[in-house]
Amino acid sequence: MLAAAAAYLECKVMKMVDVGGDHDILAGEVIGGGINKERDVTDTLTLPHIGWSYAG
């Protein structure tokens, strides 16, 4: 768990799929979770805010 995370999900890995690239796909069953820090929805950090993009 990341100490600075606002929330977390704990998952049991159900399946791992090697798709032949530099990423694998994991399918999991959520078995727990919680909120570390109460925040307002406007505090959400998104990819555009940090300058990342997964598009071409």
Secondary structure, DSSP 4 states (H G I P E B T S, - for coil): --TT-SEEEEEEEEEEEE-SSS-EEEEEEEEEEEESS---GGG---HHHHT-----
